[in-house]
Amino acid sequence: MKADDFRSLAIPDIDARIADMKKELFNLRMQLHSNQLSNANKIRNTRRDIARARTVRQQLTSQAEEQS
């Protein structure tokens, strides 16, 4: 997911997406250790998506605080 996609969401929606991606990351790690994961790059991409979402969430939070 791209950062622009996260910017169009509200902060609670971003939090929900982060939680879902963390669950997905856990499942991918479990698959990796049980030799069921066919594409190990999914872990890397999921970690990066979580980082993007956290960054956008922080930006939106700081913008909201500045406007207050």
Sequence and secondary structure as in RCSB ss.txt:
>XXXX:A:sequence
MKADDFRSLAIPDIDARIADMKKELFNLRMQLHSNQLSNANKIRNTRRDIARARTVRQQLTSQAEEQS
>XXXX:A:secstr
  HHHHHTS HHHHHHHHHHHHHHHHHHHHHHHTT  S THHHHHHHHHHHHHHHHHHHHHHHHHHH 
